Amino acid sequence: MKYVKECAVILGITLVGEWLNMLLPLPVPAGVYGLFLMLILFCTGALKLEQVEATGNFLLDIMPVMFVPAAAGLMDSFEQLRPVLAPLIIICVISTLAVMAVTGKTADLMIERGERHGKEKRYKGRKGGKKKS
C-alpha cells in the first residue's frame, strides 16, 4: 500500500504540472512544472523525501528500460537520419561536454560555498566572529 500512495503522490504532482502547462502560456514542458512543484513542496516541508523515496528510487532503477522503445524507433528511422548523422553526433558530443563542464563548475562552487559556510559557523562563536590567527 505504501508504494501505491507514493505513486499517487508523484502522479498527482505530475498531473498538476500538466494542468499548469495548459493554463500558463509559457514555453515550458509540463515535466519541468512538475519538478519545480515537487522542489517547492520539498523546500517548504509540505512533502518529505520519505513520502516518495521508495517509488522514486524504483522509477530511477527502471529508467534505462524506458529508453528501449525510443532506441528501437531510432533504428527504424536510421535511413532518414543518415544524412544528418555527422552533425547530430558532433552536436551531441559538444553539448555533452558543455553540460559536464557546467555541472562540474556548479558542483565546485556549491562545495566551496558549503565549506565557507561551515567555517563561518565554526568561527561565529569566537570573540568578534573573527578567525584566530
C-alpha positions as CSV (number, residue, x, y, z in Angstrom):
1,M,0.0,0.0,0.0
2,K,3.0,2.3,0.7
3,Y,4.1,2.1,-3.0
4,V,0.5,2.9,-4.2
5,K,0.4,6.0,-2.0
6,E,3.9,7.2,-3.1
7,C,3.0,6.6,-6.7
8,A,-0.3,8.5,-6.3
9,V,1.7,11.5,-4.8
10,I,4.2,11.5,-7.7
11,L,1.5,11.1,-10.4
12,G,-0.6,13.9,-8.7
13,I,2.3,16.3,-8.8
14,T,2.8,15.3,-12.5
15,L,-0.9,16.0,-13.2
16,V,-0.7,19.4,-11.6
17,G,2.4,20.1,-13.8
18,E,0.3,19.1,-16.9
19,W,-2.5,21.5,-15.8
20,L,0.0,24.3,-15.3
21,N,1.3,23.6,-18.8
22,M,-2.2,24.0,-20.2
23,L,-3.0,27.1,-18.2
24,L,0.2,29.1,-18.5
25,P,1.2,30.4,-21.9
26,L,4.9,29.8,-21.3
27,P,7.1,27.5,-23.5
28,V,7.9,25.2,-20.5
29,P,7.4,21.5,-20.6
30,A,4.8,20.0,-18.2
31,G,7.5,17.9,-16.6
32,V,9.5,20.9,-15.6
33,Y,6.5,22.4,-13.9
34,G,6.1,19.2,-12.0
35,L,9.7,19.2,-11.0
36,F,9.5,22.8,-9.7
37,L,6.3,22.0,-7.9
38,M,8.0,19.0,-6.2
39,L,11.0,21.1,-5.3
40,I,8.8,23.8,-3.7
41,L,7.0,21.1,-1.7
42,F,10.3,19.6,-0.5
43,C,11.7,23.1,0.4
44,T,8.6,24.1,2.3
45,G,8.4,20.8,4.1
46,A,4.9,20.1,2.8
47,L,6.3,16.9,1.3
48,K,9.0,14.8,2.9
49,L,11.5,12.7,1.0
50,E,10.5,9.6,2.9
51,Q,7.0,10.0,1.5
52,V,8.1,9.4,-2.1
53,E,11.6,7.9,-1.8
54,A,11.0,4.2,-2.4
55,T,8.9,4.8,-5.5
56,G,11.3,7.4,-6.8
57,N,14.2,5.0,-6.4
58,F,12.3,2.3,-8.2
59,L,11.5,4.7,-11.1
60,L,15.2,5.6,-11.3
61,D,16.2,1.9,-11.3
62,I,13.9,1.1,-14.3
63,M,14.6,4.3,-16.2
64,P,17.0,2.7,-18.7
65,V,14.2,0.3,-19.7
66,M,12.1,3.3,-20.7
67,F,14.7,4.2,-23.4
68,V,14.3,0.9,-25.3
69,P,11.3,2.0,-27.3
70,A,12.9,5.3,-28.3
71,A,16.1,3.4,-29.4
72,A,14.0,1.0,-31.4
73,G,12.3,3.9,-33.1
74,L,15.6,5.4,-34.0
75,M,16.8,2.2,-35.5
76,D,13.6,2.1,-37.7
77,S,14.3,5.7,-38.8
78,F,18.1,5.2,-39.5
79,E,17.8,5.8,-43.2
80,Q,16.1,9.2,-42.6
81,L,18.8,10.1,-40.0
82,R,21.8,9.1,-42.2
83,P,22.2,12.5,-44.0
84,V,22.3,14.4,-40.7
85,L,24.2,11.7,-38.6
86,A,27.6,13.5,-38.6
87,P,26.2,16.9,-37.4
88,L,24.0,15.1,-34.9
89,I,27.0,13.3,-33.4
90,I,29.0,16.5,-33.2
91,I,26.2,18.3,-31.6
92,C,25.7,15.5,-29.0
93,V,29.4,15.5,-28.2
94,I,29.7,19.2,-27.8
95,S,26.5,19.6,-25.8
96,T,27.5,16.7,-23.5
97,L,30.9,18.3,-22.8
98,A,29.2,21.6,-22.1
99,V,26.8,20.0,-19.7
100,M,29.7,18.2,-18.0
101,A,31.7,21.4,-17.6
102,V,28.8,23.5,-16.3
103,T,27.8,20.7,-13.9
104,G,31.3,20.3,-12.6
105,K,31.8,24.1,-12.2
106,T,28.4,24.3,-10.4
107,A,29.4,21.5,-8.1
108,D,32.7,23.1,-7.3
109,L,31.0,26.4,-6.5
110,M,28.5,24.7,-4.2
111,I,31.2,22.8,-2.4
112,E,33.3,25.9,-1.9
113,R,30.2,27.7,-0.6
114,G,29.4,24.9,1.8
115,E,33.0,24.9,3.1
116,R,32.9,28.7,3.5
117,H,29.5,28.4,5.3
118,G,30.9,25.7,7.6
119,K,34.0,27.9,8.5
120,E,31.7,30.8,9.3
121,K,29.7,28.6,11.7
122,R,32.8,27.4,13.4
123,Y,34.2,30.9,14.0
124,K,30.9,32.5,14.8
125,G,31.2,31.6,18.5
126,R,34.6,33.3,18.9
127,K,35.1,36.8,20.1
128,G,34.0,39.3,17.4
129,G,33.3,36.4,14.9
130,K,36.8,36.6,13.6
131,K,39.3,33.8,12.9
132,K,42.1,33.1,15.3
133,S,45.4,33.9,13.6
